[in-house]
Amino acid sequence: MKWLSPITGLHGGILSLGYGTASGCFFARRFASSVSYYPPTSRSAHPIPKLPIIDSMVACASKLQLPSLEKTAFIGVQHILETTATLFKGLIDIGVKPENMFFAGKPYSTSHTVAEAIGDLGINLIPTIIPKIIGQYQASCYEGLDKMWQLFIYKLKSQDVERIIILDDGGRALETMPTFLRYDYAVAAIEQTRGGLYSSALTELPFPLIEVASSAVKRMVEPPLITEAILRRVHPIITALGVKKKTNNFRCSGKRYYRVSHC
């Protein structure tokens, strides 16, 4: 079970080993000793990794003097893993108030130590609800989302929020969004996965939706980078295990790697 979260977060986490994306997993923590980290928060000893792309975006935002984000709320579903914490810290660094950030995780990809570090940042993170019996994954997700939206609506009474940005991973945050919020606030949403676009609730949204999954960067730039990063990490492991089975080889940066299927 210890390896379940790294495997399910592989699509983003492996890329962060060499290239520093904003989504990912603590697979990087196990294999990337060269990753630098922010100092741990006062309560949590779990460090938040520094990612070059986030640092660059924060620096760029500072130079551009973007409009204030103090009255903008960020809410949604994310994998509660190391590099997600980096993303959240980056949002805070460009002016988003942590008390205006509301997120729920997923049972299969939540690191409890990372969740603690995110809580230390002052972000409203809903405790992940673990299914008690097999087959209750969907129900547990929706239960967590209901709690997230209820908390958000409750705190709206005392917080000065004019805009809402939804960061969704799977479409469930958009599905469960209370109707009045769609029309009473300026809203924009980002859906990170292709699966999240299949929900019928997303076909008639009254606000802009940024679709990441079909973008050119996601489809053409990211896959070879992920492949190369995986092979770089897997090859030393295969070598250490003494695997010598002959197969068609991949070549990556002038080096020879075994197919991942032979690990």
Order of alpha helices (4+ residues) and beta strands (2+ residues): alpha-alpha-alpha-alpha-beta-alpha-beta-alpha-beta-alpha-beta-alpha-alpha-beta-beta-alpha-beta-beta
